[in-house]
């Protein structure tokens, strides 16, 4: 018998569990998560109106319902929960799939003004991540009103030109008709429905050929009801690849073609306008009456080496809301080595390295292994590589068949009370009932208290 703990129940964690039980008939996998709900960013990161991507939950569910896989939610690993060293005592191997838990900062004056947020915080709010409203919210963010992002906002600036930036831009422009059928929490839906945001500026420091969004996401902006998209052809023309995109990779070439179709068209009508801006680098957030009032940008120009350089010319864009979407970053996990430069755990083919040497029984997969790159599907080959390493090591990890006892009773004896699969199913039922009471479909429970209260109504499943 091979007992493995997988820390993190997002796609990378589920793919590790799936690969283990498919390749090793004697593998038993406990998938631990700090949250009482599984699926990671598929539940709490994918935009609520992207139902096709969110449907990936169905295939992840099949993994977690496997008879040799067990979901243990509400279990924190680290100094406030189960120490990493204790997991190594309870399991033959531990695979950390904790993702990239924080966002990058701009490092400019005014970034901490009220009205300045990370896109991650905005996504957590409209996705009902319990940390957004509950006990784990940062002190500066507790007790803020339910419409904290859009209250008194006329103009918003989104800094970044990746898919997350497109997502938050689209959410700001969506109307209640399109959002009501989603699982968005009621408070966020009410706030966005009453929003008076009319102008949304999505701004990148480089050119259109270097933007990170996918063409499908980009096109969705042009299909939003009662919303027009504006692109300045003069800004696009600053990009040498814009004039002749033939040599670009397929996605970038198609992006340029879409932008060309929008460039120079008359200013559209509608209640909202999305302006896509390029070659502007934020240098400061400017205050107005104690909160963000504008963003000062420096015009940039291509430097001939794939980057940009400042021109010394500046522009200010009005904004009562600023969302930065400039990338994610891994954070250290107590008890594990960490490379601060890359924001990852040092590893060799998924094996954790301590002082350059392989740490027996410790592994990583997903973003904490390779950095915040790729799409959801990128986690599958990443997980398979890690599992191949783990299974190659298995004979040395299970000498004489030790660690045969079920870890769950031992964890319970130490005060850990996980939310098991039956508790998660009870949460699902409570969310369906909440949606029905509001005349909607499934509506997410928005905070720790309601999630844990719902989970307690489910009978625990204690089968191995």
C-alpha positions, 0 to 999 in steps of 0.5 A: 500500500502506498499512501500519498497526501496531495496538498491542493485540490485544483486541477494540478492536485486532481491530475496528480491523484488521477495519475497515481490511482491509474498507474498504481493499484495499491495507491491511496490518495488523500487530497487536502485543501485549506478550503472546504470546497474542491477544484481550486481556481476552476471554482474560484478563478474561472469567470462565472460566465465561462460555463464551458471552462467551469464544466471541468469540475465534472471531470475533477469530480470523477477523480475525487469520487474514485474509491481510492481517493479521499477529499479532506477540505478545511485542512491547513498545512503549515504553522496554523494547521498540520506541519509539513513534517507531520504529513511526512510522518503520516504518508509515504509521500506528499505532493504539494500542488498549492499554486501561486497564491499571491499577485504581483505589485506595480511598485509605484506611488499611490498603489495602496490608495483606496480604490486600488485593488489587485485583479485577484481580489476582484475575482475572489469577490465575484467568485465568492472566495470565502477569504474575500469576506470571511475570517481570513480576509486581510485586516484592511479589507474586513468590514468593507461594504458589499459594493466596495469595488464599484461604489461611486465608480464611473471610470475604471482602469485595468492594468495588464493585457492577459486573460485575467485582465480581459475577464475583469474588464468583461465582468465590469461591463456585463449586465444583470441579464447575463450575470444572473444565470451564473453562480455569482454570489448575490451581493456581487450580482446586486452591486454589479447590476447597480454599477454606474461604470461607463468607461473601462480602460485596459492598458498594457505597457507593450504592444498588441503583438505582445499581449498575453490574452487569447483571441477567443477572450479578446473577441468576447469583449466585442460581443458584449451587449450595450458596450463598444470597444475603442482602439486607437490605430495610432497606438497599434501602429507603434508596434512594428509587428502590427504593420506586418503580422505574418511572422507572428505566432498564430494567437498573436497574429489573430489578436492583431487581426481582431484589433485591426477590425476595431481600430479607427471605427467610429466611437460606438454607442451604448451604456459602456465603453471599453478602451484598449490602450497600448504602450503606456506604463503606469508610474503613479496612482493619483489621489482625489479626496483620499482615494484613487482619482487617476492613473499617470502613465508614461508613453513607452516605445519599442526598444528593438529587443522585445521590450520597451523604453520610456519616452518622457511623455505622460498621460493621465486617465481618470479612474475611481477603480484600478485593478492590477493584473500583472501576474501571479507569484508563489509564496513560501510554504512553512517547512518547504524550501523556496526560491524567492527569485522564481516564486517556486519550490526548487525541484528536479522532475517534481522531486523537492530539492533541499540544499540541492539534494532530493528530499525523499518523499516530497514532491511538487506539481502545478504552478508552485513547481513551474511558475504561473505559466500555461493553461489548465491543460498544462497541469496534466503533463506536469502532474504526470512527470511528478507522478513518474518520479514518485512511483520510481521512488516508491520502493524506497518510500515504503520499506517494509510497508510502514505507514500502513495506518489510516492517517485520518483518525490520527489527524482527528485525534490531533484536533483536525476536523476535515470537510469530507466529500459528504460535507462538500455535497451538503455545500452543493445542496445548500447552494442549489437551495439558495439559488432556488430561493433567489429565483436563480440557478446555483448561487455560491455561499460567500463566506466561511461561516455559511460554507462550514455550517452547510458542510456540518449538515452532511454525514461524514464518510469515513471509508478508506 
